[in-house]
Amino acid sequence: MIIEHAGKRPTIDPTASIALDATICGDVSIGPNTRVLYGARIIGESGGKIQIGSDCIVMENAVIRATANHPCVINDACLIGPNAHVVGAVLDDEVFIATAAAVFHGARLERGVEVRVHATVHLRTRLHAGMIVPISWIAVGDPVQILPPEKHEEIWAIQKPLNFPDWVYGVPRETPNIMRHISSSLSKSLEVIRNDIAVS
């Protein structure tokens, strides 16, 4: 389904292929020979811009998202695996995001990076060319540290000052009843989906 959202309509190169039940919504551009497979969702939320280059593969049930403050750029010859999640990040050429991996707001992955199955790249993290995040490990910070999941305290020591709620939602972490503020604000910004138009 191709959807006009917030007055923005996707642009898709005629040589790209989009599966019948994939969703392309909002300010999204998809380059030549890119393939978007079944169940994938590419959502330019509330003014968010997504650019996907040439010869990319977005596999089944992957989610690529952007917001007004966090555009998403996926350059050429990238592969986004099944059930992967990429939001508000920049991927240079030839990046591989494996099955069920997650890449968050403000991350930068340089050429040839591999994020393996169930691995996570936290917000505002930079991975240099050719780096690998092993299966289920976590990359966090700039300069980056790549840590196993059982190192939660070390990961949190790096992640906490990156301040996810403020960076992503504009709500300082110490705000009382923080989830009420975040959900209320997000609900208001997402109300615009009432006016979405199915283009095809």
Secondary structure as UniProt FT lines:
FT   STRAND          2..5
FT   TURN            6..7
FT   STRAND          11..12
FT   TURN            14..15
FT   STRAND          17..18
FT   TURN            20..21
FT   STRAND          23..25
FT   STRAND          27..30
FT   TURN            32..33
FT   STRAND          35..36
FT   TURN            38..39
FT   STRAND          41..44
FT   HELIX           45..47
FT   STRAND          49..52
FT   STRAND          57..58
FT   TURN            60..61
FT   STRAND          63..67
FT   TURN            68..69
FT   STRAND          72..74
FT   TURN            76..77
FT   STRAND          79..80
FT   TURN            82..83
FT   STRAND          85..87
FT   STRAND          90..91
FT   TURN            93..94
FT   STRAND          96..97
FT   TURN            99..100
FT   STRAND          102..103
FT   TURN            105..106
FT   STRAND          108..109
FT   TURN            111..112
FT   STRAND          114..115
FT   TURN            117..118
FT   STRAND          120..121
FT   TURN            123..124
FT   STRAND          126..127
FT   TURN            129..130
FT   STRAND          132..133
FT   TURN            135..136
FT   STRAND          138..140
FT   TURN            141..144
FT   STRAND          145..147
FT   TURN            149..150
FT   HELIX           152..159
FT   HELIX           160..162
FT   HELIX           164..169
FT   TURN            173..174
FT   TURN            176..177
FT   HELIX           178..190
FT   HELIX           191..195
FT   STRAND          197..198
//
